[in-house]
Amino acid sequence: MTGRELKKLREDLGSAIGRQLTVADMAKLCGLPATEADTIRRWEVTGPSGPAAELLRILAMASEQYSILENFNVFDRYDVREQDRPMRRAEFREMMRDELRRRLA
């Protein structure tokens, strides 16, 4: 993930939960104290790496702008009826949005 992609992700996640996210909010989402906002500002130039990048890739699934990762895509299995798959994806995205809200609380 590049710095530009991280900035875009912040905008997209904010749109997904209905409020603008600050760099302090992004720090909280990454499990950093809100006082570590400078780390996020640096990442918005250089891009995050390691565990933070992976966590952000997972949290990105809360937004319609990002596809659901193959590792998490349990909706195209044989035991999920085809007509139920869009509803299941929407439920999953809503769960991810709830997780974002929980992390920010």
DSSP file (Angstrom, degrees, kcal/mol; ACC not computed):
  #  RESIDUE AA STRUCTURE BP1 BP2  ACC     N-H-->O    O-->H-N    N-H-->O    O-->H-N    TCO  KAPPA ALPHA  PHI   PSI    X-CA   Y-CA   Z-CA
    1    1 A M              0   0    0      0, 0.0     2,-0.1     0, 0.0    52,-0.0   0.000 360.0 360.0 360.0 131.7    0.0    0.0    0.0
    2    2 A T     >  -     0   0    0     45,-0.2     4,-1.9     1,-0.1    45,-0.3  -0.426 360.0-105.7 -92.3 170.8    1.4    3.4   -1.0
    3    3 A G  H  > S+     0   0    0     42,-0.5     4,-2.2     1,-0.2     5,-0.2   0.903 121.9  52.0 -61.9 -42.0    0.9    6.7    0.8
    4    4 A R  H  > S+     0   0    0     41,-0.2     4,-2.2     1,-0.2    -1,-0.2   0.892 108.9  50.7 -62.3 -40.2   -1.5    7.9   -1.8
    5    5 A E  H  > S+     0   0    0      1,-0.2     4,-2.5     2,-0.2    -1,-0.2   0.863 107.9  53.4 -65.8 -35.5   -3.6    4.7   -1.4
    6    6 A L  H  X S+     0   0    0     -4,-1.9     4,-2.2     2,-0.2    -2,-0.2   0.913 108.1  49.5 -66.0 -42.4   -3.6    5.2    2.4
    7    7 A K  H  X S+     0   0    0     -4,-2.2     4,-1.8     2,-0.2    -2,-0.2   0.927 112.7  47.7 -60.5 -44.6   -5.0    8.7    1.9
    8    8 A K  H  X S+     0   0    0     -4,-2.2     4,-2.7     1,-0.2    -2,-0.2   0.897 109.4  53.8 -63.0 -41.1   -7.7    7.4   -0.5
    9    9 A L  H  X S+     0   0    0     -4,-2.5     4,-2.9     1,-0.2     5,-0.3   0.896 105.0  54.0 -61.2 -40.8   -8.5    4.6    2.0
   10   10 A R  H  X S+     0   0    0     -4,-2.2     4,-1.9     1,-0.2    11,-0.4   0.923 111.6  45.3 -60.1 -43.8   -9.0    7.2    4.8
   11   11 A E  H  X S+     0   0    0     -4,-1.8     4,-2.2     2,-0.2    -2,-0.2   0.929 114.5  48.1 -63.6 -45.8  -11.5    9.0    2.6
   12   12 A D  H  X S+     0   0    0     -4,-2.7     4,-2.0     1,-0.2    -2,-0.2   0.885 111.7  48.4 -66.5 -39.7  -13.3    5.8    1.5
   13   13 A L  H  X S+     0   0    0     -4,-2.9     4,-1.7     2,-0.2    -1,-0.2   0.890 110.2  52.9 -67.4 -38.1  -13.6    4.5    5.1
   14   14 A G  H  X>S+     0   0    0     -4,-1.9     5,-2.2    -5,-0.3     4,-1.0   0.915 110.0  47.9 -61.6 -42.5  -14.9    7.8    6.2
   15   15 A S  H  <5S+     0   0    0     -4,-2.2     3,-0.3     1,-0.2    -1,-0.2   0.878 107.9  56.8 -63.3 -37.7  -17.6    7.6    3.5
   16   16 A A  H  <5S+     0   0    0     -4,-2.0    -1,-0.2     1,-0.2    -2,-0.2   0.854 116.1  34.0 -64.9 -35.4  -18.4    4.1    4.5
   17   17 A I  H  <5S-     0   0    0     -4,-1.7    -1,-0.2     2,-0.3    -2,-0.2   0.447 114.5-111.7-102.9   0.4  -19.2    5.0    8.1
   18   18 A G  T  <5S+     0   0    0     -4,-1.0     2,-0.3    -3,-0.3    -3,-0.2   0.727  83.3  80.6  84.1  22.3  -20.7    8.5    7.3
   19   19 A R  S   <S-     0   0    0     -5,-2.2    -2,-0.3    -6,-0.2     2,-0.2  -0.989  81.5 -99.0-155.2 153.8  -18.0   10.8    8.8
   20   20 A Q        -     0   0    0     -2,-0.3     2,-0.4    -3,-0.1    -9,-0.1  -0.526  37.3-138.3 -74.0 135.3  -14.7   12.2    7.9
   21   21 A L        -     0   0    0    -11,-0.4     2,-0.1    -2,-0.2    -7,-0.1  -0.790  11.7-150.1 -97.4 137.5  -11.7   10.4    9.5
   22   22 A T     >  -     0   0    0     -2,-0.4     4,-2.0     1,-0.1     5,-0.1  -0.442  32.8-104.2 -92.3 172.1   -8.8   12.3   10.9
   23   23 A V  H  > S+     0   0    0      1,-0.2     4,-1.9     2,-0.2    17,-0.1   0.837 124.9  56.5 -66.5 -30.4   -5.2   11.0   11.0
   24   24 A A  H  > S+     0   0    0      2,-0.2     4,-2.0     1,-0.2    -1,-0.2   0.883 105.3  51.7 -66.2 -37.4   -5.8   10.4   14.7
   25   25 A D  H  > S+     0   0    0      2,-0.2     4,-2.3     1,-0.2    -2,-0.2   0.912 108.4  50.7 -62.9 -42.4   -8.8    8.2   13.8
   26   26 A M  H  X S+     0   0    0     -4,-2.0     4,-1.6     1,-0.2    -2,-0.2   0.878 106.9  54.4 -64.0 -36.7   -6.6    6.2   11.4
   27   27 A A  H  <>S+     0   0    0     -4,-1.9     5,-2.8     1,-0.2     4,-0.3   0.929 108.3  49.4 -61.3 -44.4   -4.0    5.8   14.2
   28   28 A K  H ><5S+     0   0    0     -4,-2.0     3,-1.7     1,-0.2    -2,-0.2   0.913 107.5  54.4 -60.3 -42.8   -6.7    4.3   16.4
   29   29 A L  H 3<5S+     0   0    0     -4,-2.3    -1,-0.2     1,-0.3    -2,-0.2   0.840 107.7  50.7 -61.0 -32.1   -7.8    2.0   13.6
   30   30 A C  T 3<5S-     0   0    0     -4,-1.6    -1,-0.3    -3,-0.2    -2,-0.2   0.456 122.5-106.6 -84.5  -0.7   -4.3    0.7   13.4
   31   31 A G  T < 5S+     0   0    0     -3,-1.7    -3,-0.2     1,-0.3    -2,-0.1   0.612  79.8 128.8  85.4  11.9   -4.1    0.1   17.1
   32   32 A L      < -     0   0    0     -5,-2.8    -1,-0.3    -6,-0.2    -2,-0.1  -0.657  68.8 -97.1 -94.1 154.7   -1.9    3.0   17.8
   33   33 A P    >   -     0   0    0      0, 0.0     3,-2.5     0, 0.0    -1,-0.1  -0.407  35.5-114.2 -64.6 150.6   -2.6    5.7   20.4
   34   34 A A  G >  S+     0   0    0      1,-0.3     3,-0.9     2,-0.1    -7,-0.1   0.755 115.4  69.3 -58.7 -23.4   -4.3    8.8   18.9
   35   35 A T  G 3  S+     0   0    0      1,-0.3     3,-0.5     2,-0.1    -1,-0.3   0.606  83.5  73.3 -71.0 -10.2   -1.1   10.7   19.8
   36   36 A E  G X>  +     0   0    0     -3,-2.5     3,-1.3     1,-0.2     4,-1.0   0.033  55.7 122.5 -91.1  27.0    0.7    8.7   17.1
   37   37 A A  H <>  +     0   0    0     -3,-0.9     4,-2.2     1,-0.3    -1,-0.2   0.800  65.2  66.4 -58.9 -29.0   -1.0   10.7   14.3
   38   38 A D  H 3> S+     0   0    0     -3,-0.5     4,-2.3     1,-0.2    -1,-0.3   0.851  95.2  57.3 -61.9 -33.2    2.5   11.7   13.1
   39   39 A T  H <> S+     0   0    0     -3,-1.3     4,-2.4     2,-0.2    -1,-0.2   0.928 107.1  47.4 -62.2 -44.0    3.1    8.0   12.2
   40   40 A I  H  X S+     0   0    0     -4,-1.0     4,-2.0     2,-0.2    -2,-0.2   0.902 109.2  53.9 -64.3 -40.9    0.0    8.1   10.0
   41   41 A R  H  < S+     0   0    0     -4,-2.2     4,-0.3     2,-0.2    -1,-0.2   0.904 110.0  47.6 -60.5 -40.3    1.1   11.3    8.4
   42   42 A R  H >X S+     0   0    0     -4,-2.3     4,-2.8     1,-0.2     3,-1.6   0.920 110.5  51.8 -64.8 -42.6    4.5    9.7    7.6
   43   43 A W  H 3X S+     0   0    0     -4,-2.4     4,-2.3     1,-0.3    -2,-0.2   0.811  98.9  64.5 -64.3 -29.1    2.7    6.6    6.2
   44   44 A E  H 3< S+     0   0    0     -4,-2.0    -1,-0.3     1,-0.2    -2,-0.2   0.601 113.4  35.2 -71.1  -7.8    0.6    8.9    4.0
   45   45 A V  H <4 S+     0   0    0     -3,-1.6   -42,-0.5    -4,-0.3   -41,-0.2   0.770 135.3  20.7-102.7 -50.7    3.9    9.8    2.3
   46   46 A T  H  < S-     0   0    0     -4,-2.8    -3,-0.2   -43,-0.1    -2,-0.2   0.710 105.3-118.5 -95.6 -22.2    5.8    6.5    2.4
   47   47 A G     <  -     0   0    0     -4,-2.3   -44,-0.2    -5,-0.4   -45,-0.2   0.201  30.1 -84.2  91.4 142.5    3.0    4.0    2.9
   48   48 A P        -     0   0    0      0, 0.0     2,-0.3     0, 0.0    -8,-0.0  -0.333  44.5-162.2 -75.2 162.8    2.5    1.6    5.8
   49   49 A S    >>  +     0   0    0     -2,-0.1     3,-0.9     4,-0.0     4,-0.6  -0.896  43.3   5.7-137.7 169.9    4.3   -1.7    6.0
   50   50 A G  H 3> S-     0   0    0     -2,-0.3     4,-1.7     1,-0.2     3,-0.4  -0.225 121.9  -4.3  62.6-139.7    4.0   -5.0    7.8
   51   51 A P  H 3> S+     0   0    0      0, 0.0     4,-2.6     0, 0.0    -1,-0.2   0.826 131.6  57.2 -60.8 -34.9    1.1   -5.7   10.2
   52   52 A A  H <> S+     0   0    0     -3,-0.9     4,-2.5     1,-0.2    -2,-0.2   0.914 106.4  49.6 -64.1 -41.6   -0.4   -2.2    9.8
   53   53 A A  H  X S+     0   0    0     -4,-0.6     4,-1.9    -3,-0.4    -1,-0.2   0.902 112.2  48.0 -63.6 -40.8   -0.7   -2.6    6.0
   54   54 A E  H  X S+     0   0    0     -4,-1.7     4,-1.8     2,-0.2    -2,-0.2   0.912 111.2  50.2 -66.7 -42.2   -2.4   -6.0    6.4
   55   55 A L  H  X S+     0   0    0     -4,-2.6     4,-2.7     1,-0.2     5,-0.2   0.921 110.7  49.6 -61.3 -44.0   -4.8   -4.7    9.0
   56   56 A L  H  X S+     0   0    0     -4,-2.5     4,-1.8     1,-0.2    -1,-0.2   0.860 106.5  56.0 -65.2 -35.3   -5.7   -1.8    6.8
   57   57 A R  H  < S+     0   0    0     -4,-1.9     4,-0.4     2,-0.2    -1,-0.2   0.895 111.1  44.6 -61.5 -38.7   -6.3   -4.1    3.8
   58   58 A I  H >< S+     0   0    0     -4,-1.8     3,-1.5     1,-0.2    -2,-0.2   0.930 112.5  49.7 -71.7 -45.8   -8.8   -6.0    5.9
   59   59 A L  H >< S+     0   0    0     -4,-2.7     3,-1.9     1,-0.3     4,-0.2   0.779  96.6  72.6 -64.8 -25.1  -10.5   -2.9    7.3
   60   60 A A  G >< S+     0   0    0     -4,-1.8     3,-2.1     1,-0.3     6,-0.3   0.754  78.1  77.2 -60.3 -23.5  -10.8   -1.6    3.7
   61   61 A M  G <  S+     0   0    0     -3,-1.5    -1,-0.3    -4,-0.4    -2,-0.2   0.616  76.4  75.6 -65.6 -10.1  -13.5   -4.3    3.1
   62   62 A A  G <  S+     0   0    0     -3,-1.9     2,-0.3    34,-0.2    -1,-0.3   0.744  88.6  72.4 -69.2 -22.6  -15.9   -2.0    5.0
   63   63 A S  S X  S-     0   0    0     -3,-2.1     3,-1.4    -4,-0.2   -50,-0.1  -0.722  80.1-137.1 -97.2 143.5  -16.0    0.2    1.9
   64   64 A E  T 3  S+     0   0    0     -2,-0.3    -1,-0.1     1,-0.2     4,-0.1   0.671 100.2  73.9 -66.6 -16.7  -17.8   -0.7   -1.3
   65   65 A Q  T 3  S+     0   0    0     -5,-0.1     2,-0.4   -53,-0.1    -1,-0.2   0.632  92.9  60.1 -73.3 -13.2  -14.7    0.7   -3.1
   66   66 A Y  S <  S-     0   0    0     -3,-1.4     2,-0.1    -6,-0.3     3,-0.0  -0.924  84.2-122.0-121.4 140.4  -12.6   -2.4   -2.2
   67   67 A S        -     0   0    0     -2,-0.4     2,-0.4     1,-0.1    -4,-0.1  -0.372  34.8 -99.8 -75.9 157.9  -13.3   -6.0   -3.0
   68   68 A I        -     0   0    0      1,-0.1     5,-0.1    -2,-0.1    -1,-0.1  -0.656  47.7-107.8 -77.1 129.5  -13.7   -8.6   -0.4
   69   69 A L    >>  -     0   0    0     -2,-0.4     3,-1.4   -12,-0.1     4,-0.9  -0.234  19.2-122.8 -60.0 144.6  -10.4  -10.4    0.0
   70   70 A E  G >4 S+     0   0    0      1,-0.3     3,-0.6     2,-0.2    -1,-0.1   0.849 111.5  60.9 -57.2 -35.4  -10.3  -14.0   -1.3
   71   71 A N  G 34 S+     0   0    0      1,-0.2    -1,-0.3     3,-0.0    -2,-0.1   0.778 113.4  36.7 -63.6 -25.3   -9.3  -15.3    2.1
   72   72 A F  G <4 S+     0   0    0     -3,-1.4     2,-1.7     1,-0.1    -1,-0.2   0.474  86.4 110.8-103.5  -5.4  -12.5  -13.9    3.5
   73   73 A N    <<  +     0   0    0     -4,-0.9     3,-0.3    -3,-0.6    -1,-0.1  -0.529  24.7 146.9 -80.1  88.6  -14.8  -14.6    0.6
   74   74 A V    >   +     0   0    0     -2,-1.7     3,-0.5     1,-0.2    -1,-0.2   0.221  52.3  85.2-101.3  12.1  -17.0  -17.4    2.0
   75   75 A F  T 3  S+     0   0    0      1,-0.2    -1,-0.2    -3,-0.0    13,-0.1   0.690  79.1  58.9 -91.0 -19.5  -20.0  -16.2    0.0
   76   76 A D  T 3  S+     0   0    0     -3,-0.3    -1,-0.2     3,-0.1     2,-0.1   0.105  80.3 122.2 -97.0  22.7  -19.3  -18.1   -3.3
   77   77 A R  S X  S-     0   0    0     -3,-0.5     3,-1.4     1,-0.1    -3,-0.0  -0.392  76.5-111.0 -82.1 162.8  -19.3  -21.5   -1.6
   78   78 A Y  T 3  S+     0   0    0      1,-0.3     4,-0.1    -2,-0.1    -1,-0.1   0.759 114.0  58.8 -64.0 -26.5  -21.6  -24.3   -2.7
   79   79 A D  T 3  S+     0   0    0      2,-0.1     2,-0.6     1,-0.0    -1,-0.3   0.412  90.5  79.4 -89.9   4.1  -23.6  -24.1    0.6
   80   80 A V  S <  S-     0   0    0     -3,-1.4     5,-0.1    -5,-0.1    -1,-0.0  -0.951  87.5-122.6-110.5 118.2  -24.6  -20.4    0.1
   81   81 A R    >>  -     0   0    0     -2,-0.6     3,-1.3     1,-0.1     4,-0.8  -0.273  17.9-123.7 -60.2 143.1  -27.5  -20.0   -2.4
   82   82 A E  G >4 S+     0   0    0      1,-0.3     3,-0.8     2,-0.2    -1,-0.1   0.863 110.8  53.2 -58.6 -39.3  -26.7  -17.8   -5.3
   83   83 A Q  G 34 S+     0   0    0      1,-0.2     4,-0.4     2,-0.1    -1,-0.3   0.704 107.7  53.3 -71.2 -17.4  -29.6  -15.4   -4.6
   84   84 A D  G <> S+     0   0    0     -3,-1.3     4,-2.3     1,-0.1    -1,-0.2   0.606  86.6  84.8 -88.2 -13.4  -28.4  -15.0   -1.0
   85   85 A R  H <X S+     0   0    0     -3,-0.8     4,-2.5    -4,-0.8     5,-0.2   0.897  86.6  49.8 -62.6 -45.4  -24.8  -14.0   -1.9
   86   86 A P  H  > S+     0   0    0      0, 0.0     4,-2.2     0, 0.0    -1,-0.2   0.914 112.9  48.7 -60.2 -39.4  -25.4  -10.2   -2.4
   87   87 A M  H  > S+     0   0    0     -4,-0.4     4,-2.4     2,-0.2    -2,-0.2   0.910 110.9  50.2 -64.8 -41.8  -27.2  -10.0    0.9
   88   88 A R  H  X S+     0   0    0     -4,-2.3     4,-2.3     2,-0.2    -1,-0.2   0.896 109.8  50.3 -64.1 -40.2  -24.4  -11.9    2.7
   89   89 A R  H  X S+     0   0    0     -4,-2.5     4,-2.5     2,-0.2    -1,-0.2   0.926 110.8  49.4 -62.8 -43.8  -21.8   -9.6    1.2
   90   90 A A  H  X S+     0   0    0     -4,-2.2     4,-2.2     1,-0.2    -2,-0.2   0.904 110.6  50.2 -62.7 -41.5  -23.8   -6.6    2.3
   91   91 A E  H  X S+     0   0    0     -4,-2.4     4,-2.1     2,-0.2    -1,-0.2   0.902 110.2  50.9 -61.6 -41.1  -24.1   -8.0    5.8
   92   92 A F  H  X S+     0   0    0     -4,-2.3     4,-2.2     2,-0.2    -2,-0.2   0.925 109.4  49.4 -64.4 -44.4  -20.4   -8.6    5.9
   93   93 A R  H  X S+     0   0    0     -4,-2.5     4,-2.3     1,-0.2    -1,-0.2   0.894 109.9  51.9 -62.5 -38.4  -19.6   -5.1    4.9
   94   94 A E  H  X S+     0   0    0     -4,-2.2     4,-2.4     2,-0.2    -1,-0.2   0.886 107.5  52.5 -65.9 -37.4  -21.9   -3.8    7.6
   95   95 A M  H  X S+     0   0    0     -4,-2.1     4,-2.0     2,-0.2    -1,-0.2   0.909 109.3  49.7 -61.2 -41.4  -20.1   -5.9   10.1
   96   96 A M  H  X S+     0   0    0     -4,-2.2     4,-2.0     2,-0.2    -2,-0.2   0.892 109.5  51.1 -65.6 -38.7  -16.8   -4.4    9.0
   97   97 A R  H  X S+     0   0    0     -4,-2.3     4,-2.5     1,-0.2    -2,-0.2   0.905 108.7  51.7 -64.1 -40.3  -18.3   -0.9    9.3
   98   98 A D  H  X S+     0   0    0     -4,-2.4     4,-2.5     1,-0.2    -1,-0.2   0.883 107.6  53.0 -61.9 -37.7  -19.4   -1.8   12.9
   99   99 A E  H  X S+     0   0    0     -4,-2.0     4,-2.4     2,-0.2    -1,-0.2   0.899 108.1  50.4 -64.4 -40.4  -15.9   -2.9   13.6
  100  100 A L  H  X S+     0   0    0     -4,-2.0     4,-1.7     2,-0.2    -2,-0.2   0.945 111.5  47.7 -61.0 -47.6  -14.6    0.5   12.4
  101  101 A R  H  X S+     0   0    0     -4,-2.5     4,-1.1     1,-0.2    -2,-0.2   0.897 111.2  51.4 -60.9 -40.6  -17.0    2.3   14.6
  102  102 A R  H  < S+     0   0    0     -4,-2.5     3,-0.5     1,-0.2    -1,-0.2   0.916 109.5  49.4 -63.2 -43.6  -16.1    0.1   17.6
  103  103 A R  H  < S+     0   0    0     -4,-2.4    -1,-0.2     1,-0.2    -2,-0.2   0.809 112.5  48.5 -65.6 -29.1  -12.4    0.8   17.1
  104  104 A L  H  <        0   0    0     -4,-1.7    -1,-0.2     1,-0.2    -2,-0.2   0.647 360.0 360.0 -86.2 -15.7  -13.0    4.5   16.9
  105  105 A A     <        0   0    0     -4,-1.1    -1,-0.2    -3,-0.5    -2,-0.1   0.497 360.0 360.0 -70.3 360.0  -15.2    4.7   20.0
